[in-house]
């Protein structure tokens, strides 16, 4: 039986969902929340972030022993359930966003107030009176305290990272969640459907409760086994309203190809390839050569934008003295097929995970370089049982320099200072990549909030940079290490952004030392 968790928006309360809850009661179990400061609940002593609200909801669901629920959020509540699905995917089976906010093109307080006033004229009088009563209980002070939080939250950047199916609902008359905005959200989501409720405004779930409930229950029926979506999202939706640009067809439609030293996986127009370097123990470790190869570490190296496995080969050769090495070519890199549409980092992480599954890898140390740290981070989040430790080299993109001109300038200056052998590899790889795919990849990378995603990683994290790296600055790298749950920063003296190439031995030594120290921390007995 489905379990529905309904989350109100700014200023509202559980009463706003009475009609929809009544409709959904006939289909499953329903839970409706009053969030802190709303519906007469005590007001916190500080401003709450979207993440704070998500944590509160998670605590309430844990207390009620709920999991794998259909999360339904209206207006600002759409932000809460999106963040909850990212932080606690175990709590979400599907995510439903009704009248989601806030369109970055209309994110000023004035614009929102104007749209809200227009919506008031379009709603039924009973809905307007109910909203007025909820605002009165909330109080203007708390409303305006939390309004900037709602206006600043980038739902368009967070929603594409959600791995669960997403249903976006709006009334055709809604002046707040406009059609173009909702269509963009659906287009950017990995697996989504956009449904419009005719003749309804922002509170479509009230006057249009029956139609909204019907849309939700149909959506659930089409996703009967949401637990499988972490590895193979369903591809059987048939509604013409469904808008999806990136979808992963999963292993049943995938093809793998094996050649000596290589394994390829193709899914639709996505293709990823692994180049394998076997374990090659150093001469002084020859006594260990007879050890079970399954016990040695597996290192998975993920390149950055425009590059290929060749860019990390020197580091891979060094690491092969300590374990088996997997050098990747992501879709569109090296000689793999170039996709027709851009791929979010979460989608890259998914096909990497499936490729490693195909190879029989059950645990690995994941190493990403430059913009490859984004896909590496997503892999650690999506597959925590697969990734034992995470190494981010020259982590990009610095939040304070997240514009194309700034990145182009720092990369150009850095490349002038790099070794010519590395520049040659970079130049030829970029020629193979081509300008269209490079621009598509750049757009994905520039919109990825590494500073928000990395703190969610539970594995030990090593942030590694060359002391003269102009792309991944010292302050930015230190901030990443500090925000990680178990983070460490190492700087290699005198090296630039290509520290993995110019100082491969030092980087290898840092990685193996980090692995040992993090494993020792796990083995330490807890204090009595």
ABEGO torsion letter per residue (X at the ends): XBBBBBBBBBGBBAAAAAAAAAAAAAABBBBBBBBBGBGGBBBBABBBBAAAAAAAAAAAAAAAGBBGBBBBBBEAAAAAAAAAAAABAAABABBBBBGBOBBAAAABAAAAAAAAAAAAAABBAAAAAAAAAAAAAAEAAAAAAAAAAAAABBAAAAAAABABBBBBBBBAABAABBAAAAAAAAAABABBBBBBBBGBBABAAAAAAAAAAAAAAAAAAABABAAAAAABBBAABABAABBBABBBAEAAABBBBBBBGBBBBBBEABBBBBBBBBBBBBAAAAAAAABBAAABBBBBBBBBBGBBAAAAAAAAAAAAAAEBBBBBBBBGBEABBBBABBBBAAAAAAAAAAAAAAAGBABBBBBBBEAAAAAAAAAAAABAAABABBBBBGBOBBAAABBAAAAAAAAAAAAAABBAAAAAAAAAAAAAAEAAAAAAAAAAAAABBAAAAAAABABBBBBBBBAABAABBAAAAAAAAAABABBBBBBBBGBBAAAAAABAAAAAAAAAAAAAAAAAAAABBBBX
